[in-house]
Every structure is written in C-alpha cells, then in structure tokens.
C-alpha cells in the first residue's frame, strides 16, 4: 500500500481561485476531499497538511479565513501557520515608498515538514500542491536522502510551474471538476452546536 501525504500551499491555491472570477465560488474547498480525488485503490491517504498565514489587518478576511481553517481541521487537515511581515517598498514609477505586507514562512514551513515527515517515514509518496519553485531544494533534499520516496506536484488550476514539475517524480492535474466535487457543504457541522456557514462572497 502506497502511503501518500499532501502538502498544500494555501496562498498559492487561494490566489489561483481568486484571480479568475469563475473560480471564486470554489474557495470553500475541502482539501481532504480534493486529495482523495487523486488517491488510487493501492494508495492510503495519510495526511493533508495545509500551510497559510492570517491577514490580521483586515477583520473580515481574517474571520473568513479562520472559519475556513476550522472547517479544514474538522475534516482532518493539519494546519501550519506562517505570518505576514510589514515592510516598505519603493514604487518603480513614482519613486515613493509605500506600505505593504509580505507573506513569510510558508515555503520554509512546507520544506521543513516535508523533510521532517520523510525522516519520520510518514509517507511513501508526497504531493506538493503549489507552483512555488522555491520548494525545489526541499524536493531535491528528500529525493537525495530517501531515494525510494516519490515526490509529486499538483499545480493550482490555471497556473504553470515547469521547473517544479521537472524536479518531481510525477504530477497531478487540478481540473475544475475536482474543485466542483470537493466543496464543503454550505453549512459545516462540527458538532456540539458549532456550525460554519460558507461565506456569501464565496458563493
């Protein structure tokens, strides 16, 4: 039996859905159910790891994101949080500085847990759900230390990541039908009177 684990870059998936209006309605996405779309009869889904960071300066986005994380945890996903760092950037056009936030730690967290769980022999195959080429060194490290383990990639819908694909052993293609069939119900019942409702902006 092939033990398989998924490592999901939350912002990579989020922006792939957010940037195309037709895909916004799929943001209430059950990542565990999505992973099962790619688990064959000879596979065993061991764990879905979800990596993200909270937009703490926007109360509405923060509330929606926290609710989504609770839904994922209720489905059995393991969540690892990074952070956003405040910084000033120079505008190339007007030559003035502006304030922004930069997401930190997600790629490092994915790399760390990908390697850690390989050492722990948690999986035989790992699937990275991302298009971030910064993860290539981690893929190479696992493949070098554990040649028997296979590392695959599933690039978020509508995106390409040729360099990452070239460094992986196999690939899965995320299609719209996978998103359609992997939605949480409109109301997620966590038990003990706790219910989470799909945000109206994600309908």
C-alpha positions in Angstrom: 0.0 0.0 0.0 1.4 3.4 -1.1 1.1 5.9 1.8 0.5 9.3 0.4 0.6 12.8 2.0 -0.4 16.1 0.5 1.3 19.4 1.3 -0.9 22.4 0.3 0.4 25.9 -0.2 -2.7 27.7 0.9 -2.0 31.1 -0.7 -0.9 29.5 -4.0 -4.3 27.8 -4.2 -6.2 30.8 -2.9 -4.8 33.2 -5.5 -5.3 30.7 -8.3 -9.0 30.7 -7.4 -9.3 34.4 -6.6 -7.7 35.7 -9.8 -10.3 34.1 -12.1 -13.9 35.2 -11.4 -15.3 31.8 -12.5 -13.2 30.0 -9.8 -14.1 32.3 -6.8 -17.1 30.1 -6.0 -14.7 27.2 -5.3 -12.9 28.8 -2.4 -15.0 26.8 0.2 -12.7 23.9 -0.8 -12.4 20.7 1.2 -8.7 19.9 0.6 -9.0 16.5 2.2 -11.8 15.6 -0.3 -9.7 17.1 -3.1 -6.8 14.9 -2.1 -9.0 11.8 -2.2 -9.7 12.5 -5.9 -6.1 11.5 -6.6 -5.8 8.6 -4.2 -6.0 5.3 -6.0 -7.1 1.8 -4.8 -3.5 1.0 -4.0 -2.9 4.3 -2.0 -3.7 5.2 1.5 -4.2 8.9 2.3 -2.1 9.5 5.4 -2.4 13.3 6.0 -3.2 16.6 4.3 -1.0 19.4 5.5 -2.3 23.0 4.9 0.1 26.0 5.1 -1.1 29.5 5.3 -0.9 32.9 7.2 -3.6 35.2 8.6 -4.3 38.6 7.1 -4.6 40.2 10.6 -5.1 43.8 9.4 -8.4 43.0 7.7 -11.1 41.9 10.1 -13.5 40.5 7.5 -10.8 38.5 5.6 -9.4 37.3 8.9 -12.8 36.0 10.1 -13.5 34.2 6.9 -10.0 32.6 6.8 -10.2 31.5 10.5 -13.6 29.9 9.8 -12.2 28.1 6.7 -9.2 26.8 8.8 -11.6 25.4 11.4 -13.6 23.6 8.6 -10.3 22.1 7.3 -9.3 21.0 10.8 -12.7 19.4 11.2 -12.1 17.5 8.0 -8.8 16.2 9.4 -6.3 18.5 7.8 -3.2 19.6 9.8 -2.7 23.4 9.7 0.6 25.2 10.0 0.6 29.0 10.2 3.1 31.4 8.9 3.0 35.2 9.2 2.9 38.4 7.3 5.7 41.0 7.8 5.1 44.7 7.4 7.6 46.4 5.0 8.0 49.5 2.9 8.6 49.1 -0.8 9.8 51.6 -3.4 7.5 52.3 -6.3 9.4 52.0 -9.5 7.2 54.5 -11.3 6.7 57.4 -8.8 9.9 56.6 -6.8 8.0 56.9 -3.5 7.8 54.3 -0.7 4.5 52.6 0.1 3.4 50.3 2.9 2.7 46.7 2.2 2.7 43.2 3.9 4.8 40.3 2.7 3.9 36.7 3.5 6.6 34.8 5.3 7.5 31.3 6.3 5.1 29.3 4.2 7.6 27.8 1.8 10.1 27.3 4.7 7.3 25.5 6.7 6.4 23.3 3.8 10.1 22.4 3.2 10.7 21.7 6.9 7.6 19.4 7.3 8.2 17.7 4.0 11.6 16.7 5.2 10.6 16.0 8.8 7.9 13.7 7.8 10.2 11.9 5.4 12.6 11.3 8.3 9.7 10.0 10.3 8.8 7.7 7.4 5.2 9.1 7.4 4.7 8.7 3.7 5.9 6.7 0.6 4.7 9.5 -1.7 4.2 13.2 -1.1 2.2 15.6 -3.3 3.1 19.3 -3.2 0.1 21.4 -4.1 1.8 24.6 -5.2 3.6 26.2 -8.1 6.3 27.8 -6.0 9.8 27.0 -7.4 11.3 27.9 -4.0 10.3 24.4 -2.9 12.7 22.7 -5.4 15.6 22.5 -2.9 13.4 20.7 -0.4 12.3 18.2 -3.1 15.9 17.6 -4.1 16.8 17.0 -0.5 14.1 14.4 0.2 14.9 12.6 -3.1 18.6 12.6 -2.2 18.2 11.3 1.3 15.3 8.9 0.6 15.6 7.7 -3.0 12.7 5.2 -2.5 10.2 8.0 -1.7 8.4 9.7 -4.6 7.6 13.4 -4.7 4.8 14.7 -6.9 3.3 18.0 -7.7 -0.2 19.3 -8.3 -0.1 22.9 -9.6 -3.1 25.0 -8.7 -5.6 25.4 -11.5 -4.7 27.8 -14.3 -1.1 28.0 -13.3 2.1 26.5 -14.6 5.3 25.6 -12.8 7.6 23.9 -15.3 10.7 24.0 -13.1 8.9 22.4 -10.2 7.4 19.7 -12.4 10.8 18.8 -13.8 12.2 18.1 -10.4 9.3 15.9 -9.3 8.6 12.2 -10.0 5.0 12.6 -11.0 2.3 15.2 -11.4 -1.5 15.5 -10.9 -3.6 18.0 -12.9 -6.1 20.0 -10.9 -9.2 20.4 -13.0 -12.5 22.4 -12.5 -14.4 19.1 -12.0 -12.2 18.3 -9.0 -13.0 21.7 -7.4 -16.7 21.2 -8.1 -16.8 17.8 -6.4 -14.6 18.8 -3.4 -16.6 21.6 -1.9 -17.6 21.7 1.8 -21.4 21.6 2.3 -22.9 25.1 2.6 -23.1 24.5 6.4 -20.3 22.5 8.0 -21.5 20.9 11.3 -18.5 20.4 13.6 -20.7 19.0 16.4 -21.5 20.4 19.9 -23.6 23.1 18.3 -20.7 24.5 16.2 -21.7 25.2 12.6 -19.7 27.0 9.9 -21.5 28.7 7.0 -20.0 29.2 3.6 -19.2 33.0 3.2 -21.7 34.7 0.9 -18.8 36.2 -1.1 -17.7 32.6 -1.9 -21.0 31.5 -3.4 
